[in-house]
Amino acid sequence: MTRTAALGIGDEVVGVPAHIGLFYDAEPERRQRRLEFLRPAIEDRRQGIMLLAPPGIADSALRQLEADLGGSLEDDVRRGRVVVAHYDKDPDLLLENIRGALDTLAAAGHDVVRLFAQVAWGAEGFPFPEDHLWAESRLNDVLAGTSVICACAYDVSELPDRALISGGLEAHPCVVIGGRLTESPNYLTPPEYMRSFLRNARSGAGL
């Protein structure tokens, strides 16, 4: 039987593990969706939290979350229930960073781990587009067999179509658009994605 958990956004329920493309329009909505997504873990200490953002944004993401909550998470960070991780320009190191942080949270016995990843093409320390897209497609394998709900946040007001389609839609089995969860009509399994990735790379076409 598939395990399920509340998504936190609306009344939506997701299977665990989950890899979700979360589409939002500018910073105010991102902060709202992040707070909704993470609140179940804030209220249930059996759940762990991981924030993933580029190096120059990660610390401010934690401060913003604390401001939105109206309280400090310092104790949770010190105890390891809340982990702040950075993207790495090397996609292999990025996946290892994610896997290592998730293993640490899982070893602490957390019932569910909620991972909120802020996608920011062009930000300092963020992978190049091709490397980020490859890592997104491999994240499904990293999450397999875990108790992780991962929401990768895509800003429709700033990111190019290539990021929204190849990253947001094709690499995620399900998406949240307008606060509603649905299966992605464009999802490609990791093998399909890799075939498409390599085919486009050989032809010189954009993904």
C-alpha positions as CSV (number, residue, x, y, z in Angstrom):
1,M,0.0,0.0,0.0
2,T,1.3,3.4,-1.0
3,R,2.1,5.7,2.0
4,T,0.5,9.1,1.9
5,A,0.9,12.4,3.7
6,A,-0.7,15.8,3.7
7,L,1.0,18.1,1.2
8,G,0.3,21.2,3.4
9,I,-0.9,23.2,0.4
10,G,-4.7,23.2,0.4
11,D,-6.2,19.8,1.2
12,E,-3.9,17.9,-1.1
13,V,-2.5,14.5,-0.2
14,V,0.6,13.0,-1.8
15,G,2.2,9.6,-2.0
16,V,5.6,9.3,-0.2
17,P,8.2,9.8,-1.5
18,A,7.2,12.7,-3.8
19,H,9.1,14.9,-6.2
20,I,6.9,17.9,-7.0
21,G,7.4,20.9,-9.3
22,L,5.9,23.8,-7.5
23,F,5.1,26.8,-9.7
24,Y,4.6,30.2,-8.2
25,D,4.5,33.9,-9.3
26,A,7.1,36.1,-7.6
27,E,8.5,36.1,-4.1
28,P,5.3,36.7,-2.0
29,E,3.7,33.6,-3.4
30,R,6.9,31.6,-2.9
31,R,7.0,32.5,0.7
32,Q,3.3,31.6,1.1
33,R,3.7,28.2,-0.5
34,R,6.9,27.5,1.4
35,L,5.2,28.2,4.7
36,E,2.1,26.1,3.8
37,F,4.3,23.2,2.6
38,L,6.5,23.3,5.7
39,R,3.9,24.0,8.4
40,P,3.0,20.4,8.9
41,A,6.6,19.7,9.9
42,I,6.7,22.9,12.1
43,E,3.8,21.5,14.0
44,D,4.9,17.9,14.1
45,R,8.4,17.4,15.5
46,R,8.5,13.9,14.1
47,Q,9.1,15.5,10.7
48,G,12.3,17.0,9.5
49,I,12.9,20.0,7.3
50,M,15.5,20.7,4.6
51,L,15.9,24.0,2.8
52,L,17.9,23.9,-0.4
53,A,19.0,27.2,-2.1
54,P,22.0,28.8,-3.8
55,P,24.8,29.8,-1.4
56,G,23.9,33.5,-1.5
57,I,20.2,32.9,-0.8
58,A,20.2,29.9,1.7
59,D,20.7,31.9,4.9
60,S,18.1,34.5,3.9
61,A,15.7,31.7,3.1
62,L,15.9,30.5,6.7
63,R,15.5,34.1,8.0
64,Q,12.5,34.6,5.8
65,L,10.9,31.4,7.0
66,E,11.4,32.4,10.6
67,A,9.9,35.8,9.9
68,D,6.9,34.2,8.2
69,L,6.5,31.8,11.2
70,G,6.9,34.7,13.7
71,G,9.5,32.7,15.7
72,S,13.0,31.4,15.7
73,L,14.1,28.0,14.4
74,E,17.6,28.3,15.9
75,D,17.0,25.4,18.3
76,D,15.7,23.1,15.5
77,V,18.8,24.0,13.4
78,R,21.1,23.3,16.3
79,R,19.4,19.9,17.0
80,G,19.5,19.0,13.3
81,R,15.8,18.9,12.7
82,V,16.1,21.8,10.3
83,V,18.9,21.6,7.8
84,V,20.0,24.3,5.4
85,A,21.8,23.0,2.3
86,H,23.4,24.8,-0.6
87,Y,23.3,24.0,-4.3
88,D,26.6,23.2,-5.9
89,K,27.6,24.1,-9.5
90,D,28.8,20.5,-9.9
91,P,25.6,18.4,-10.4
92,D,27.2,15.2,-9.0
93,L,28.3,17.1,-5.8
94,L,24.8,18.7,-5.7
95,L,23.1,15.2,-5.6
96,E,25.6,14.0,-3.0
97,N,24.9,17.1,-0.9
98,I,21.2,16.4,-1.1
99,R,21.6,12.6,-0.4
100,G,23.9,13.3,2.6
101,A,21.6,15.8,4.2
102,L,18.6,13.5,3.7
103,D,20.5,10.6,5.1
104,T,21.3,12.6,8.2
105,L,17.7,13.6,8.7
106,A,16.5,10.0,8.1
107,A,19.1,8.7,10.6
108,A,17.5,11.0,13.3
109,G,14.3,9.0,12.9
110,H,12.1,11.6,11.3
111,D,8.8,10.2,10.1
112,V,8.7,12.4,7.0
113,V,11.3,14.9,5.7
114,R,10.1,18.0,3.8
115,L,12.6,19.4,1.3
116,F,11.9,22.8,-0.2
117,A,14.3,23.6,-3.1
118,Q,14.4,27.1,-4.6
119,V,15.3,27.0,-8.3
120,A,17.3,30.1,-9.3
121,W,19.0,29.9,-12.7
122,G,21.8,32.4,-12.9
123,A,22.3,32.8,-9.2
124,E,25.8,32.6,-7.8
125,G,26.7,29.0,-7.0
126,F,23.7,27.6,-8.9
127,P,24.4,24.9,-11.6
128,F,24.5,25.8,-15.2
129,P,21.1,25.1,-16.9
130,E,22.1,21.7,-18.5
131,D,23.7,20.5,-15.2
132,H,20.6,21.6,-13.2
133,L,18.2,19.8,-15.5
134,W,20.3,16.6,-15.4
135,A,20.3,16.7,-11.6
136,E,16.6,17.3,-11.5
137,S,16.0,14.2,-13.6
138,R,18.2,12.1,-11.3
139,L,16.6,13.3,-8.1
140,N,13.7,10.9,-8.7
141,D,16.2,8.0,-8.1
142,V,17.7,9.7,-5.1
143,L,14.3,10.0,-3.5
144,A,13.2,6.4,-4.3
145,G,12.6,4.4,-1.1
146,T,12.8,7.4,1.2
147,S,10.2,9.2,3.3
148,V,10.8,12.6,1.6
149,I,8.4,15.1,0.1
150,C,10.4,17.3,-2.2
151,A,9.0,20.5,-3.6
152,C,11.2,22.2,-6.3
153,A,10.0,25.9,-6.6
154,Y,9.9,27.5,-10.0
155,D,9.2,31.2,-10.4
156,V,7.0,31.7,-13.5
157,S,7.7,35.4,-13.5
158,E,11.4,35.1,-13.8
159,L,12.6,31.7,-15.2
160,P,12.8,31.0,-18.9
161,D,10.4,28.6,-20.6
162,R,13.2,26.0,-20.9
163,A,13.5,25.9,-17.1
164,L,9.7,25.7,-16.6
165,I,9.2,23.0,-19.2
166,S,12.3,20.9,-19.1
167,G,12.8,21.3,-15.4
168,G,9.5,22.0,-13.8
169,L,7.2,19.8,-16.0
170,E,9.3,17.1,-17.6
171,A,11.4,16.2,-14.5
172,H,8.6,16.0,-12.0
173,P,5.9,13.3,-11.8
174,C,3.4,15.9,-10.3
175,V,3.1,19.6,-10.1
176,V,1.4,22.3,-8.0
177,I,0.0,25.2,-10.1
178,G,-2.2,27.8,-8.5
179,G,-2.2,25.8,-5.3
180,R,-3.6,22.7,-6.9
181,L,-1.8,19.4,-7.2
182,T,-2.0,17.4,-10.4
183,E,0.0,14.9,-12.4
184,S,2.5,16.5,-14.8
185,P,1.3,15.9,-18.4
186,N,4.8,16.3,-19.6
187,Y,6.6,14.1,-17.1
188,L,9.5,11.9,-18.5
189,T,10.8,9.0,-16.5
190,P,14.6,9.3,-15.8
191,P,15.5,6.9,-18.7
192,E,13.2,8.8,-21.1
193,Y,14.5,12.2,-19.8
194,M,18.1,11.1,-20.3
195,R,17.4,9.9,-23.9
196,S,15.8,13.2,-24.7
197,F,18.6,15.1,-22.9
198,L,21.3,13.3,-24.9
199,R,19.4,13.5,-28.2
200,N,19.1,17.3,-27.8
201,A,22.7,17.6,-26.7
202,R,23.9,15.8,-29.8
203,S,21.7,17.9,-32.1
204,G,22.7,21.1,-30.4
205,A,19.0,21.9,-29.8
206,G,17.8,23.4,-26.6
207,L,16.0,21.1,-24.2
